[in-house]
Amino acid sequence: MLLSQPLLHAAVFALTVLQALASNTFIAAVYEHAVILPKAADEPVSPDDALALMNSNMDVLEGAIKEASQQGAHIIVTPEDGIYGWRFTRETIYPYLEDIPDPAVDWIPCTDPTRFAPAPVQERLSCMARNNSIYVVANTGDKKPCNSSDPSCPKDGRYQYNTDVVFDPEGKLVARYHKYNLFRGETQFNYPKEPEAVTFETPFGKFGIFTCFDILFREPAVVLVSELQVDTVLFPTAWMNVLPFLTAVEFHSAWAMGMGVNLLSANTHNISFAMTGSGLFTPEGPAAYHYDSDTDEGRLLVAELSVQPRLSPNYPLAINWSLYATSIKKFPEENTFLGAVRKDVFTFSELRHKAGNYTVCQRDLCCHLIYEMSNKSKDEVYVLGAFDGLHGSLIKYHWQICTLLKCKSTDPETCGQPVETAQTKFEMFSLSGTFGTNYVFPEVLYSGVQLAPGDFEVLHDGRLKSKHGTSKPLITATLFGRLYEKDLPHPLRT
């Protein structure tokens, strides 16, 4: 006898659960989406026109979700702004928003679409998850009415939130997250009144979720990992790459290693806005990643990850990030000068020899480097750099950075400017710093904006060290430290 459709879905979901429970790994996917953008408009479009654009994007996402499911993926993450783009004012984004309920309502939009206000986007996402028996993570917009009894209610009588939603393999809404740290251009959205720490349980671990700029702050990022002990973080993002340090694959891989969790990072793809770089990152390094600044195509990534990385025999040991650097005698500072990485003023020291020991300090941070170059190009200049201070515009946050950095040219004034290619390899390097925090994120970036999995290690005393020399020419080797307690207050608090 053939099973009815609801019973068939229940049977497939139960089989997925049993398979996941029997394994120490799961299969995850992220999709880097070349978003179809709306035309610039001063006035809101009709709801039908807004839905037509969103359906065009969801057609593409549905194809990626089907392919991921066919490859055995249990969950797929799609990008921030992946359904409608980002060319909006507060007024023009309104037709694209839906009222997204609290997941506690126990709702499957695919089978009960009229239970709440019309929600065609949630209905379609729910059906994508249900029809493919896969968790679907998407970014969209939430609207919530308010009135004059609420002193913070906007003049138009509604809150608008940049929102992530998660639907389980039955199509049920299981998580909703409102972005707390809005980037400077997101004036179409409101901050939630309090930061949200959203988690949910799956057969393959405890998951948390936040969006793009959130990754740089204690709330919600550190709270989810350090206090709520999630195993995997879901991360829709629209990340504009900023060399030499803040490319998407570079920082997101570093964050996963520094925090000791899986990070499923799905970026939008738009080369005119320098948006690319997605990956499935683990505490040991990238399981899969993609960076493409040349073509206009999206990309699906699928990889097998540990269900509970903290229990893995390969899980990195605890690191005291300042132990080595504070225990050694300082090397003499030589030929130091100031240089700008965007608006951050670094203290640099040029590496004038093929091998050597260098120290460079700024405020409370001293960075130490031992190195030997294998084929130094006479047309390339490298520096050791230190930065200890506030970074950012609307929201300011405190960095401590130690970096081995290739300059754009032989002119020292170009040190800190974006660089994508290099020719010089290193026989060895060891980079460390007197960090005032245990939240430090390590990464090495090769020529062509490529990561260096397996070519470096972090010792328990805080040294970022090459294993057997660099296999490719080096752009940067960097330790990113975050002193959350020195951040300026969130704009909602000022």
C-alpha positions, 0 to 999 in steps of 0.5 A: 500500500502506498503511503499518504503524502504526510506519512511519507514525509514523516517516514523520510524525516524519521529515517533522516533522524535515525541516520544522523543519530547513528553518525558522528558526522553530518553533511552540510551545504552553503550556497553562494547566490548571485542575487537578482537585484531590484531596480532602484526606486524612490517609491515602493513597488506593488506587492505583486512586483515584490513577490515576483522578484523574490520568486525569481531568487527563490527559483535559483535557491530552490535549485541549489536546495534540491541539488544539496539534498540529492548530495545527501546534505542535512542542512543548507544555508543561503545568503543574507539579502539572498531573496530580495537584495539590498537596494532599499530605503525604509519605505521601499523595502516594506512590500518585501516584508512578511510578519514572521511569527515566533517559532513557538507557534509550531507552524508548518507554512507549507501545509497551513499557509493561511494560519497567519497573515499572507506569507508566500515567502515563508510558505515557499521556503517551508515547502522547499525544506519539506519537499527535499527533507532538509533544513533550510536557512534563509534571510528575509525581512520581518515586520512588526506593528507597534503604536504610541504606547511604545516610546521607541516605536518608529513614526511609521508604526512598525518595526522592520528587522533583517531576519534569518529563518530556519525550517526543518525537514518537515517544513516547520519554522524552528528558528527566527533571528533578528540581526542586532549589529546592523551595518552602516547602510542598513537604515531600512531596518531596526535594531531589536530591543535586546540582542537575541541568542537563538539556538535549536537542537537537531539530530546532528548537534546544537545550532546557533544563528546570526547574520554577517556583521554580528560575527564581530561582536560579543552579542550574539556571537560569543554568547552562543559559542562560549555560554550556550555551547553551540556546536555549529553556527549558521551564518548568512552574510553579505560580506564585502571583502576588504584586503588585506585582513577582512576577506570573507574566507580569511576571517570566517575561517579564522573565527571558526578556528579561534572559537572552536566551532563549525561555521556554515558561511553563505555569502552573496555573490556580486563582484561589483560590490566585492562580495564573494567568499563562502565556506564550511569552516571547522576548528581544524580549518576549512572543509570547503570554501569558495572565493571568485572575484572574476565571474558572476556565477553562484556556487554550491559547497557540500562537505561532511562535518563533525556533529560535536567538534569539541568531542573530536580527537583532532579538536585543538587544545586550549591556547594561552594567546599571550603566553609565549610573547610575554615570556620572551625577551623583546627583540629590538624594534627596528625601522618602525613607521606608521601606516594605514590599513584603511583608517586604522593606523598600524605601527610597521617594521620592514623586514629588511633581511631574508631571515630575522627576529623582529618586534613591533609594539603599539599601546599594550600590544607587542608583536613578535616574528621569527622568519626565514624567506625562501625566495624573497623577490627584490620587488616585494616588501614585507612588514611586521605590523601591530594595531591596538585600538578601536576600528569601525564607524557607526559601531566601533570595536576594539582590535588587537592585530599582529600581522606579517604583511606584504606591501602593495609595492616597494614604497612603504607608504603602500603597506596596508593597501589591498594586495591579492598576489605575491611571489615570496615564499617562506621557509618558516615563520612564527608570529605571536603577540602580548594579547589582552584577550583569549579571543584571538583568530588565526589565519594565513592568506596565500597569493590569489586570496587562497587559504592555507589549510594544513600549512600552519598550526597554533601552539598552546602558547599562542604562536602562529607557526608554519609547519613546513614552510609556505607552499605558496607565496604569502600575502598575510599571516595574521592574529586577530584579537578582540577585546570585547570589553573595550568596545564602545556601546551599541548604538541602541544603548547610546 
